[in-house]
């Protein structure tokens, strides 16, 4: 099993983050948009847990059956990260399986189904939930069993806090120290308790912003979000997209469609922050999309509960405006453009938004 070592982040990458540019982060090959992997993120594999974060064991089995029957290559996340870091090609039809939080159903329901196929998988855990024996979570002995069965354990912070939220009167340096402690104390505990924990990180709640990405890059982590979409060589190494799998979005037809996606090569021009202003207004996103093997005239961007966003295209610059403001909480622009070469294939980019409450306070989970 591959282990991610503590590589130094190149000065050029850190400079790009300081400038507020998220990508491109590496030199690109001729087929950068085609060379990609689809990463799925699960939480519970159970019929007795909240539907918004669960798939049933039968649905999960159907996903694995589909991958097996259609000869997808299920790769270790560490191998994918190495290829992205080194700008190496990924095998065609590459897939990765990940889980966030470390719930007990991963051990009882997911692992046996994956292990019989001898496939790798990664679990991101928050160490306090293990240390304090929270109900429904695995313990250290369980995670060691996961490692012995081909799983990789990685970092999901110590307390699973909302890292983007700064505390009242918290200075920038104090905030940086707190976030650093969240990650590094968790990593130290993982390295103490386990054989081969990876220096990979998943954002709690899928929440991140430019300052957080820069800090995580400086600490030497590759990080994963929960914004949907395939991952490719244009994706930021501090917010790699994954398709969340949960009831209502996890039927086999939807799963198969996600496997047919390609990364839409996007450079974000404005705004710099994923946190929206108050009072709430319809979010506006300005991006650059180069010509490619997709039909930009058919680009559509969707916001949950709204009509498709308004799109204004001038040259390679696209301005996307939501029809309405987003309710307090997390939201996304999910943008897709159909392939001009392959039927049923869509190029995909998802952009995270976080909308505070009208008084400037944060929404409740």
C-alpha positions as CSV (number, residue, x, y, z in Angstrom):
1,X,0.0,0.0,0.0
2,X,1.3,3.4,-0.9
3,X,2.0,5.9,1.9
4,X,2.0,9.6,1.3
5,X,5.2,11.2,2.6
6,X,5.5,14.7,3.9
7,X,6.5,16.4,0.7
8,X,7.4,20.0,0.6
9,X,5.0,22.2,-1.3
10,X,6.6,24.0,-4.1
11,X,7.0,27.7,-3.8
12,X,5.2,28.3,-7.0
13,X,2.1,26.5,-5.8
14,X,2.1,28.5,-2.5
15,X,2.5,31.7,-4.5
16,X,-0.6,30.9,-6.6
17,X,-2.6,30.4,-3.5
18,X,-1.4,33.7,-2.1
19,X,-2.6,35.3,-5.3
20,X,-6.1,33.8,-4.9
21,X,-5.7,31.5,-7.9
22,X,-6.9,28.0,-7.4
23,X,-5.8,26.4,-10.7
24,X,-4.3,25.4,-13.0
25,X,-1.9,24.0,-10.4
26,X,0.3,21.9,-12.6
27,X,1.6,21.7,-16.1
28,X,-1.1,20.2,-18.4
29,X,-0.8,17.3,-20.9
30,X,-2.6,17.4,-24.2
31,X,-5.4,15.2,-22.8
32,X,-5.7,16.8,-19.3
33,X,-9.5,17.0,-19.5
34,X,-9.8,13.3,-20.5
35,X,-7.2,12.0,-17.9
36,X,-9.4,11.8,-14.8
37,X,-10.8,9.8,-12.0
38,X,-14.3,9.7,-10.4
39,X,-14.2,9.7,-6.6
40,X,-17.2,8.8,-4.6
41,X,-17.8,9.8,-0.9
42,X,-20.1,7.8,1.4
43,X,-21.0,8.3,5.0
44,X,-23.3,5.6,6.4
45,X,-24.0,2.4,4.6
46,X,-27.2,1.6,6.5
47,X,-31.0,1.7,6.4
48,X,-31.4,3.1,9.9
49,X,-29.3,6.3,9.7
50,X,-30.3,9.7,8.3
51,X,-31.2,9.5,4.6
52,X,-29.3,12.7,3.8
53,X,-26.0,10.9,4.6
54,X,-26.8,7.3,3.9
55,X,-27.1,4.6,1.3
56,X,-28.6,1.2,2.0
57,X,-26.3,-1.9,1.9
58,X,-28.2,-3.1,-1.2
59,X,-27.7,0.2,-3.0
60,X,-24.0,0.1,-2.1
61,X,-23.7,-3.4,-3.4
62,X,-25.3,-2.4,-6.7
63,X,-22.7,0.3,-7.1
64,X,-19.9,-2.2,-6.6
65,X,-21.5,-4.7,-8.9
66,X,-21.8,-2.0,-11.6
67,X,-18.1,-1.1,-11.3
68,X,-17.1,-4.8,-11.4
69,X,-19.3,-5.7,-14.4
70,X,-18.2,-2.7,-16.4
71,X,-14.5,-3.2,-15.6
72,X,-13.7,0.0,-13.8
73,X,-10.3,0.3,-12.2
74,X,-10.7,1.0,-8.4
75,X,-7.5,2.7,-7.3
76,X,-6.0,3.6,-3.9
77,X,-6.5,7.3,-3.2
78,X,-2.8,7.6,-2.4
79,X,-1.9,6.3,-5.9
80,X,-4.3,8.9,-7.5
81,X,-2.7,11.7,-5.5
82,X,0.8,10.6,-6.5
83,X,-0.3,10.7,-10.2
84,X,-1.8,14.2,-9.8
85,X,1.3,15.5,-7.9
86,X,3.6,14.1,-10.6
87,X,1.4,14.9,-13.6
88,X,1.3,11.2,-14.6
89,X,-1.5,9.7,-16.5
90,X,-4.3,7.8,-14.7
91,X,-5.8,4.6,-16.1
92,X,-8.9,4.9,-18.1
93,X,-12.2,4.4,-16.2
94,X,-10.5,5.1,-12.9
95,X,-12.6,5.2,-9.7
96,X,-11.9,5.7,-6.0
97,X,-14.1,4.9,-3.0
98,X,-14.0,7.1,0.1
99,X,-15.9,7.4,3.4
100,X,-16.1,10.3,5.8
101,X,-16.4,10.3,9.6
102,X,-15.7,6.6,10.4
103,X,-19.2,5.3,11.1
104,X,-19.5,1.7,12.3
105,X,-21.5,0.7,9.3
106,X,-18.4,1.1,7.1
107,X,-16.9,-1.9,9.1
108,X,-20.1,-4.0,9.2
109,X,-21.7,-3.3,5.9
110,X,-19.2,-1.7,3.5
111,X,-15.9,-3.3,4.1
112,X,-17.0,-7.0,3.6
113,X,-18.5,-6.0,0.2
114,X,-15.3,-4.2,-0.8
115,X,-12.9,-6.8,0.6
116,X,-14.4,-9.7,-1.3
117,X,-13.4,-7.8,-4.5
118,X,-10.0,-7.0,-3.0
119,X,-10.4,-3.3,-3.8
120,X,-8.8,-0.3,-1.9
121,X,-10.7,2.4,-0.1
122,X,-10.1,5.3,2.2
123,X,-11.8,6.5,5.4
124,X,-11.4,10.0,6.7
125,X,-11.8,10.1,10.5
126,X,-12.1,12.8,13.2
127,X,-9.9,11.5,16.0
128,X,-12.1,12.9,18.9
129,X,-15.0,10.7,17.9
130,X,-12.7,7.7,18.3
131,X,-10.9,8.8,21.4
132,X,-14.2,9.6,23.2
133,X,-16.0,6.5,22.0
134,X,-18.9,8.3,20.3
135,X,-21.9,6.0,19.7
136,X,-22.1,4.6,16.1
137,X,-18.4,5.3,15.4
138,X,-15.5,2.8,15.0
139,X,-12.7,2.5,17.5
140,X,-9.0,2.2,17.0
141,X,-9.1,-1.7,16.9
142,X,-11.7,-1.4,14.1
143,X,-9.5,1.0,12.1
144,X,-6.6,-1.4,12.5
145,X,-8.8,-4.1,11.1
146,X,-9.7,-1.8,8.2
147,X,-6.0,-1.3,7.4
148,X,-5.5,-5.1,7.5
149,X,-8.3,-5.4,4.9
150,X,-6.9,-3.0,2.3
151,X,-8.3,0.3,3.7
152,X,-6.4,3.5,4.2
153,X,-7.1,5.8,7.1
154,X,-6.7,9.6,6.7
155,X,-7.4,12.9,8.4
156,X,-10.8,14.6,9.0
157,X,-9.5,16.9,11.8
158,X,-9.6,16.3,15.6
159,X,-13.1,17.7,16.4
160,X,-14.9,17.9,12.9
161,X,-15.3,21.7,13.4
162,X,-16.4,24.3,10.8
163,X,-12.9,25.5,9.9
164,X,-14.0,28.4,7.8
165,X,-15.8,30.0,10.8
166,X,-13.6,32.4,12.8
167,X,-14.5,32.9,16.4
168,X,-15.5,36.2,17.9
169,X,-12.5,38.5,18.1
170,X,-10.2,35.7,16.8
171,X,-7.2,37.2,15.1
172,X,-5.9,35.8,11.8
173,X,-2.8,34.3,13.5
174,X,-4.9,32.7,16.3
175,X,-7.3,31.2,13.7
176,X,-4.3,29.8,11.7
177,X,-2.9,28.2,14.9
178,X,-6.3,26.7,15.8
179,X,-6.8,25.2,12.4
180,X,-3.2,23.9,12.3
181,X,-3.7,22.3,15.7
182,X,-6.9,20.6,14.4
183,X,-5.1,18.9,11.6
184,X,-1.7,18.2,13.1
185,X,-3.0,16.8,16.4
186,X,-5.3,14.5,14.5
187,X,-2.4,13.4,12.2
188,X,-0.1,12.7,15.2
189,X,-2.8,10.5,16.8
190,X,-3.4,8.6,13.5
191,X,0.4,8.0,13.2
192,X,0.5,6.8,16.8
193,X,-2.4,4.4,16.6
194,X,-2.1,3.0,13.0
195,X,0.5,1.5,10.8
196,X,0.1,3.5,7.6
197,X,-2.2,6.5,7.9
198,X,-2.1,8.8,4.8
199,X,-1.3,12.5,5.0
200,X,-4.5,13.2,3.1
201,X,-7.3,15.4,4.5
202,X,-11.1,15.8,3.9
203,X,-12.8,19.1,4.7
204,X,-15.4,18.7,7.5
205,X,-18.9,19.4,6.0
206,X,-17.1,19.9,2.7
207,X,-16.5,23.6,3.7
208,X,-13.3,25.4,2.6
209,X,-12.1,28.8,1.4
210,X,-9.0,30.2,-0.2
211,X,-7.3,31.0,3.1
212,X,-7.9,27.5,4.3
213,X,-6.6,26.0,1.0
214,X,-3.4,28.0,1.3
215,X,-2.9,26.9,4.9
216,X,-3.5,23.3,4.1
217,X,-1.1,23.5,1.2
218,X,1.6,25.0,3.5
219,X,1.1,22.1,5.9
220,X,1.7,19.6,3.1
221,X,-1.8,18.0,2.8
222,X,-3.8,17.1,-0.3
223,X,-7.4,17.8,0.6
224,X,-10.8,16.6,-0.6
225,X,-14.1,18.4,-0.7
226,X,-17.7,17.3,-1.1
227,X,-18.5,19.4,-4.1
228,X,-19.5,17.0,-6.9
229,X,-17.6,16.4,-10.1
230,X,-14.7,14.2,-11.4
231,X,-11.1,14.9,-10.5
232,X,-8.4,15.7,-13.0
233,X,-5.1,17.4,-13.5
234,X,-6.7,20.9,-13.4
235,X,-8.3,20.2,-10.0
236,X,-6.9,22.1,-7.0
237,X,-4.9,19.7,-4.8
238,X,-6.5,21.3,-1.8
239,X,-10.2,20.9,-2.8
240,X,-10.4,17.8,-5.0
241,X,-14.0,17.1,-5.9
242,X,-15.9,14.0,-4.9
243,X,-19.5,12.8,-5.8
244,X,-21.5,12.5,-2.5
245,X,-23.6,9.4,-2.4
246,X,-26.8,9.5,-0.3
247,X,-30.5,8.5,-0.6
248,X,-32.2,10.5,-3.4
249,X,-28.9,10.9,-5.4
250,X,-27.5,7.3,-5.3
251,X,-29.8,5.2,-7.5
252,X,-27.9,3.1,-10.1
253,X,-28.9,5.3,-13.0
254,X,-27.5,8.4,-11.3
255,X,-24.4,6.5,-10.2
256,X,-23.8,5.4,-13.8
257,X,-24.2,8.9,-15.1
258,X,-21.6,10.2,-12.7
259,X,-19.2,7.7,-14.0
260,X,-19.6,9.2,-17.5
261,X,-18.5,12.7,-16.4
262,X,-15.3,14.5,-17.4
263,X,-13.7,17.5,-15.6
264,X,-14.7,20.8,-17.1
265,X,-11.5,22.9,-17.1
266,X,-12.5,26.0,-15.2
267,X,-10.4,29.0,-13.9
268,X,-12.3,31.0,-11.3
269,X,-11.9,34.7,-11.9
270,X,-14.3,36.1,-9.2
271,X,-15.3,36.1,-6.4
272,X,-12.3,35.0,-4.3
273,X,-14.4,33.7,-1.4
274,X,-16.9,30.9,-1.2
275,X,-18.6,32.7,1.6
276,X,-21.4,34.9,0.4
277,X,-22.2,38.4,1.7
278,X,-25.2,39.4,3.8
279,X,-27.9,40.4,3.1
280,X,-28.3,37.5,0.7
281,X,-28.2,38.2,-3.0
282,X,-28.2,35.9,-6.0
283,X,-24.6,34.6,-6.2
284,X,-22.6,35.5,-9.3
285,X,-19.6,33.5,-10.5
286,X,-17.1,34.6,-13.1
287,X,-15.0,31.8,-14.7
288,X,-12.9,31.2,-17.7
289,X,-13.5,28.0,-19.8
290,X,-11.2,27.3,-22.8
291,X,-12.3,25.7,-26.0
292,X,-12.5,21.9,-25.7
293,X,-14.3,18.7,-26.7
294,X,-17.6,20.0,-25.2
295,X,-20.5,22.2,-26.4
296,X,-20.2,25.4,-24.4
297,X,-23.4,26.7,-26.1
298,X,-25.2,24.0,-24.2
299,X,-23.6,24.8,-20.8
300,X,-26.1,24.7,-17.9
301,X,-25.6,25.6,-14.3
302,X,-28.0,24.4,-11.7
303,X,-28.8,25.5,-8.1
304,X,-31.0,23.3,-5.9
305,X,-34.6,24.4,-5.8
306,X,-34.2,27.1,-8.5
307,X,-34.5,27.4,-12.3
308,X,-31.1,27.0,-14.1
309,X,-28.8,30.0,-13.6
310,X,-28.5,32.8,-16.1
311,X,-25.3,32.4,-18.3
312,X,-23.5,35.2,-20.1
313,X,-20.6,34.1,-22.3
314,X,-18.2,36.5,-23.8
315,X,-15.2,34.8,-25.5
316,X,-13.9,32.3,-23.0
317,X,-15.2,34.2,-19.9
318,X,-18.6,33.0,-18.5
319,X,-20.6,34.8,-16.0
320,X,-23.1,32.7,-14.1
321,X,-25.9,34.4,-12.1
322,X,-28.4,32.5,-9.8
323,X,-32.1,33.3,-10.3
324,X,-32.5,33.8,-6.6
325,X,-30.4,34.1,-3.4
326,X,-29.4,31.0,-1.6
327,X,-31.0,30.1,1.7
328,X,-28.6,30.1,4.7
329,X,-26.4,27.0,4.5
330,X,-24.3,25.4,1.9
331,X,-25.2,25.6,-1.8
332,X,-23.5,24.9,-5.1
333,X,-23.5,25.8,-8.8
334,X,-23.4,22.5,-10.6
335,X,-22.3,23.3,-14.2
336,X,-22.4,20.8,-17.0
337,X,-21.6,20.9,-20.7
338,X,-22.3,17.9,-23.1
339,X,-19.4,16.3,-24.9
340,X,-19.1,17.1,-28.5
341,X,-17.5,13.7,-29.2
342,X,-19.2,11.2,-27.0
343,X,-23.0,10.6,-26.5
344,X,-24.1,10.7,-22.9
345,X,-20.9,12.2,-21.6
346,X,-20.9,15.5,-19.7
347,X,-18.1,17.8,-18.6
348,X,-18.8,18.9,-15.0
349,X,-17.7,21.6,-12.6
350,X,-19.2,22.3,-9.1
351,X,-18.7,25.5,-7.2
352,X,-19.3,25.6,-3.4
353,X,-21.2,28.5,-1.7
354,X,-21.7,29.2,2.0
355,X,-24.5,31.7,2.8
356,X,-24.5,33.0,6.4
357,X,-27.8,34.0,8.2
358,X,-29.1,37.6,7.5
359,X,-27.6,38.9,10.8
360,X,-24.2,37.6,9.8
361,X,-24.2,34.6,12.1
362,X,-23.6,31.1,10.9
363,X,-26.3,28.6,10.0
364,X,-26.9,25.6,12.3
365,X,-26.3,22.0,11.2
